[in-house]
Amino acid sequence: MADYEIIKPKVDLRKKIKILPNSSGFDPVAKAEQAMERLSLNFGNWMRDEIAKLQYSWEQAEKAGLSEENMDKLFRSCHDIRGQAYTMGFPLAGLIAGSMCDLIENIPSPDKLPVELLRKHVQAITAVVKEDAREEDNAIGKQLAEELSVLAADYIAQHTDPSENEG
């Protein structure tokens, strides 16, 4: 017996496509790439906006404490950066934001989160964007991202119960 099932769609989507007159030579991928190129002029500004949100969330968490609500806001902010950084040309910021997300997701309660390590993540993400470190092979940025990732993974390993993850 097969481990899969082939499902045939009820509607053939190819019948829904309109062929426009005079559309010979139209390349939708090229058009999409051109649109991305035009949008990319704004990527730096958009990332700076995301950094401002991250910094604001962090400042609120520092002032009022690492409550569930503040950590939710901080997580959303670093999660947005993790998701958008590659597209906007800041892959190192995405890596750093990813390890920060891992910390917040995997540590069971806000009072057990490492404040100083979170601060270093915020500072590193900010620095990478401010310094316009866009290349993944930027030596300093890459080393910083790797070290923060290792520190986050070690902290998570030391402060979580491995039996909770067993199925």
Secondary structure, 3 states (H helix, E strand, C coil): CCCCCCCCCCCCHHHHCCCCCCCCCCCHHHHHHHHHHHHHCCHHHHHHHHHHHHHHHHHHHHHHCCCHHHHHHHHHHHHHHHHHCCCCCCHHHHHHHHHHHHHHHHCCCHHHCCHHHHHHHHHHHHHHHHCCCCCCCCHHHHHHHHHHHHHHHHHHHHHCCHHHHCC
